[in-house]
Amino acid sequence: MLGSSSQNTASVASRRDTVSFDNARSTSGQYNDPFSRVGSSFVSEDVPDAASEKDLGNEYFKQKKYKEAIDCYSRSIAFSPTAVAYANRAMAYIKLRRFQEAEDDCTEALNLDDRYIKAYSRRATSRKELEKFKESMEDAEFALRLEPNNQEIKKQYADAKSLYDKEMLHKVSGALKSTVQGTQKVGKSDTQNNGGSIHPISLVTQKSGPAKGNEQKIPAKESLLMEEVDSKSNKTIIRPQGPEAEGSNASNNVQNVKRNEKGSKQHMQASIQQLASRAASLATAEAAKNITPPTTAYQFEVSWRGFSGDRSLQTQLLKAISPQQLPKIFKNALSTAMLTDIIKCVASFFTEEMELAVSYMEHLTKVPRFDMIVMCLPSTDKDELRKIWDKVFCGEATPMEFAEILDNLRSKYCLGQ
């Protein structure tokens, strides 16, 4: 009986173990170790990921533990790079005054999201500290286009512009001062005579015969010293020596210096203009060779402004990207001023490349928020675009196939009939 009971007990235990083991079966039909399942439940709670590392970095940042925050953001980026993680790490770098690394991180953030305003703002801060005032101003200006009512960015733009203007003024003043000093040195070396003293020369007519009246012997100090005789005009150039002559000399001397300075300034201004014009021509020619297709609205706008005044270069920049890429590049960062300028550019090559021009006009309408942008066009811009539409796009030389497309697009641009 005892043996039988033992056998029954063993049989029940065996069946119970079998049931427990079957319950451990996964839905896929595979068996899982119960102990492994319990262990994994504890481990999963402690495994870090991109989000948790970023959140931990934020906590360290609030505690002003910037180095620890940077380590956390770096691990978050290693798990999964995001614009927020890069921008947050950039802010920590700024707090540690590591501005070059901050600028690089902001650039990475904008490569991931070219509409991230905080990345533009923080890069503007970094570039200002690196004394890249022009680039700082451009970042702040672009951020302001994305968020026109942001007072903090307005102030940031004003500060960067002020520093840039001062830098330009300092450079121009330095160039002006050095040029004037160089001209004065040349003037002094030309007028030096007799041990470095400057003597203005007067012109008088030589008189022949003895002087009438009481003749007195003139002291040697007040004698007239003949310097040069012009045989053709029978005129003698003499230099008076004496107290009265010295006063006259000083007055003439000042006038000569002023004339020299005035002439040198005019000459210098002309030289600066020529150098600036030459530099601009060289820069334009070099820029034409190095046009790279922009991938973001920021890149496009910076290059576009850099070619301001040169429609041919702006045309090259626009043609560097296909019409289909316009919505992807601009996203919701297209401004009314940029839209108007692009249309003017398209009009400049419309007659030579109608199909390409029409394609640009079509794909511009696919840019996000396009309807809102055209509604905000100033009346003066709308009037100008209507003239372009009537005289260029829908002119007599436009083939019927393109004229119909442009006529339909006219309503999308809110230009009426």
Secondary structure in CASP SS format (residue, H / E / C, confidence):
PFRMAT SS
TARGET T0000
AUTHOR 0000-0000-0000
METHOD secondary structure of the structure
MODEL  1
M C 1.00
L H 1.00
G H 1.00
S H 1.00
S H 1.00
S H 1.00
Q H 1.00
N H 1.00
T H 1.00
A H 1.00
S H 1.00
V H 1.00
A H 1.00
S H 1.00
R H 1.00
R H 1.00
D H 1.00
T H 1.00
V H 1.00
S H 1.00
F H 1.00
D H 1.00
N H 1.00
A C 1.00
R E 1.00
S C 1.00
T C 1.00
S C 1.00
G C 1.00
Q C 1.00
Y E 1.00
N C 1.00
D C 1.00
P H 1.00
F H 1.00
S H 1.00
R H 1.00
V H 1.00
G H 1.00
S H 1.00
S H 1.00
F H 1.00
V H 1.00
S H 1.00
E C 1.00
D C 1.00
V C 1.00
P C 1.00
D C 1.00
A H 1.00
A H 1.00
S H 1.00
E H 1.00
K H 1.00
D H 1.00
L H 1.00
G H 1.00
N H 1.00
E H 1.00
Y H 1.00
F H 1.00
K H 1.00
Q C 1.00
K C 1.00
K C 1.00
Y H 1.00
K H 1.00
E H 1.00
A H 1.00
I H 1.00
D H 1.00
C H 1.00
Y H 1.00
S H 1.00
R H 1.00
S H 1.00
I H 1.00
A H 1.00
F H 1.00
S C 1.00
P C 1.00
T C 1.00
A H 1.00
V H 1.00
A H 1.00
Y H 1.00
A H 1.00
N H 1.00
R H 1.00
A H 1.00
M H 1.00
A H 1.00
Y H 1.00
I H 1.00
K H 1.00
L C 1.00
R C 1.00
R C 1.00
F H 1.00
Q H 1.00
E H 1.00
A H 1.00
E H 1.00
D H 1.00
D H 1.00
C H 1.00
T H 1.00
E H 1.00
A H 1.00
L H 1.00
N H 1.00
L H 1.00
D C 1.00
D C 1.00
R C 1.00
Y C 1.00
I H 1.00
K H 1.00
A H 1.00
Y H 1.00
S H 1.00
R H 1.00
R H 1.00
A H 1.00
T H 1.00
S H 1.00
R H 1.00
K H 1.00
E H 1.00
L C 1.00
E C 1.00
K C 1.00
F H 1.00
K H 1.00
E H 1.00
S H 1.00
M H 1.00
E H 1.00
D H 1.00
A H 1.00
E H 1.00
F H 1.00
A H 1.00
L H 1.00
R H 1.00
L H 1.00
E C 1.00
P C 1.00
N C 1.00
N C 1.00
Q H 1.00
E H 1.00
I H 1.00
K H 1.00
K H 1.00
Q H 1.00
Y H 1.00
A H 1.00
D H 1.00
A H 1.00
K H 1.00
S H 1.00
L H 1.00
Y H 1.00
D H 1.00
K H 1.00
E H 1.00
M H 1.00
L H 1.00
H H 1.00
K H 1.00
V H 1.00
S H 1.00
G H 1.00
A H 1.00
L H 1.00
K H 1.00
S H 1.00
T H 1.00
V H 1.00
Q H 1.00
G H 1.00
T H 1.00
Q H 1.00
K H 1.00
V H 1.00
G H 1.00
K H 1.00
S H 1.00
D H 1.00
T H 1.00
Q C 1.00
N E 1.00
N C 1.00
G C 1.00
G C 1.00
S E 1.00
I C 1.00
H C 1.00
P C 1.00
I C 1.00
S E 1.00
L E 1.00
V E 1.00
T E 1.00
Q C 1.00
K C 1.00
S C 1.00
G C 1.00
P C 1.00
A C 1.00
K C 1.00
G C 1.00
N C 1.00
E C 1.00
Q C 1.00
K C 1.00
I C 1.00
P C 1.00
A H 1.00
K H 1.00
E H 1.00
S C 1.00
L E 1.00
L E 1.00
M E 1.00
E E 1.00
E E 1.00
V E 1.00
D E 1.00
S C 1.00
K C 1.00
S C 1.00
N C 1.00
K E 1.00
T E 1.00
I E 1.00
I E 1.00
R E 1.00
P E 1.00
Q C 1.00
G C 1.00
P H 1.00
E H 1.00
A H 1.00
E H 1.00
G H 1.00
S H 1.00
N H 1.00
A H 1.00
S H 1.00
N H 1.00
N H 1.00
V H 1.00
Q H 1.00
N H 1.00
V H 1.00
K H 1.00
R H 1.00
N H 1.00
E H 1.00
K H 1.00
G H 1.00
S H 1.00
K H 1.00
Q H 1.00
H H 1.00
M H 1.00
Q H 1.00
A H 1.00
S H 1.00
I H 1.00
Q H 1.00
Q H 1.00
L H 1.00
A H 1.00
S H 1.00
R H 1.00
A H 1.00
A H 1.00
S H 1.00
L H 1.00
A H 1.00
T H 1.00
A H 1.00
E H 1.00
A H 1.00
A H 1.00
K H 1.00
N C 1.00
I C 1.00
T C 1.00
P C 1.00
P C 1.00
T C 1.00
T C 1.00
A H 1.00
Y H 1.00
Q H 1.00
F H 1.00
E H 1.00
V H 1.00
S H 1.00
W H 1.00
R H 1.00
G H 1.00
F C 1.00
S C 1.00
G C 1.00
D C 1.00
R H 1.00
S H 1.00
L H 1.00
Q H 1.00
T H 1.00
Q H 1.00
L H 1.00
L H 1.00
K H 1.00
A C 1.00
I C 1.00
S C 1.00
P H 1.00
Q H 1.00
Q H 1.00
L H 1.00
P H 1.00
K H 1.00
I H 1.00
F H 1.00
K C 1.00
N C 1.00
A C 1.00
L C 1.00
S C 1.00
T H 1.00
A H 1.00
M H 1.00
L H 1.00
T H 1.00
D H 1.00
I H 1.00
I H 1.00
K H 1.00
C H 1.00
V H 1.00
A H 1.00
S H 1.00
F C 1.00
F C 1.00
T C 1.00
E C 1.00
E C 1.00
M H 1.00
E H 1.00
L H 1.00
A H 1.00
V H 1.00
S H 1.00
Y H 1.00
M H 1.00
E H 1.00
H H 1.00
L H 1.00
T C 1.00
K C 1.00
V C 1.00
P C 1.00
R C 1.00
F H 1.00
D H 1.00
M H 1.00
I H 1.00
V H 1.00
M H 1.00
C C 1.00
L C 1.00
P C 1.00
S H 1.00
T H 1.00
D H 1.00
K H 1.00
D H 1.00
E H 1.00
L H 1.00
R H 1.00
K H 1.00
I H 1.00
W H 1.00
D H 1.00
K H 1.00
V H 1.00
F H 1.00
C C 1.00
G C 1.00
E C 1.00
A C 1.00
T C 1.00
P C 1.00
M H 1.00
E H 1.00
F H 1.00
A H 1.00
E H 1.00
I H 1.00
L H 1.00
D H 1.00
N H 1.00
L H 1.00
R H 1.00
S H 1.00
K H 1.00
Y C 1.00
C C 1.00
L C 1.00
G C 1.00
Q C 1.00
END
